[in-house]
Amino acid sequence: MLKTRFLAACALTMAMAGAPALAAEYTMRISHQFPPSHHTAQRLEQFAKDVAAETNGKAEVQLFGAAQLYKPQQHHAAVASGQIEAAIILSIQWGGTLPEVAVTTIPFLMSSSEKQRAFINSDAAKLLDQKFLEKGLKNIAWIVDTNDVVFTSSIGLLDSPEKFPGVKMRGLNRLFDAGLEAMGAISVAMPGSEVYQALQTQVIDAALTGVQAANSRKFYEVQKYGVATPIFLVFDNLLVNPAWWGKLPAEVQQGIERAAAKAVETSIIPHDGVNPDDIKALTDNGMEVVVLDKAQQEAMAKVMQPPVMSEFTKAAGSDGEKLLEMIRKL
């Protein structure tokens, strides 16, 4: 009898081991532009695992990175129309479509760790969430991409406004580029995926990107110099199709929200300034990097902030003024 039970148990174990896993009831496909080495791409891998755990396997996240499914400028339409359930859209990519979001990228306005944490659950963030909804998207996560940039260059250290005149560099968006142009730079618009080659072939002299991203994108291979500074907040917003979201059971929505909250929490930069480890990663790879001190930051802010602020209030109108007031109180 014992032998029979043992054999039956072994047969059941083998059958279970060979059986395919039960398919999830709900699929959440997420498109994004990041290479696998990017910190947000890695954070999304963990998010996928957390969603499976938090929903008891009812929801499955499928990730499509490196712009393999949709290009960054296609994400809004793809999610709003329901072609895909979700996408990451960077706060710097909204341009004229949703100019209010650019409030987070006004130079030297909200780059501190304290401001990051305060903003994410603030009335300002809720106002922007409503703006996303009006554009056919539901925002479920304010994931911090970076609060710093590094001005990379092949021609020297860009450590003061006087170093920028005539420098051809890849900018971020029309609003922020007003600050670069105020320093005399010639801003060039191009997708992030094209920047490495443009630097390599010297189509442009310089670029700016997050300090971590400069390492993951291997800018040190094509740029000799880097000037790092905390300057603004760039968010990777996780935006979903509202109709798809509305059809999910409440417990699945809540599980995804808990996983999203974990992604946000781990993204918040726990220090002010620039992480020394990120600087070391660049210098270890041969780049000469300096970090702007307080006086240098103030000198750059004095030139950059007024034209950017002017462009922002012009584009965003009364809601822009309201957002600025909310953020000043954080």
PyMOL commands that set and color helices and strands:
alter all, ss='L'
color gray80, all
select helices_A, chain A and resi 2-18+39-54+72-80+91-93+99-105+113-120+123-134+161-163+174-182+192-200+211-216+219-221+242-247+250-267+276-283+294-328
alter helices_A, ss='H'
color red, helices_A
select strands_A, chain A and resi 26-31+59-64+86-90+138-153+168-170+186-188+206-209+225-240+288-291
alter strands_A, ss='S'
color yellow, strands_A
deselect
rebuild
show_as cartoon
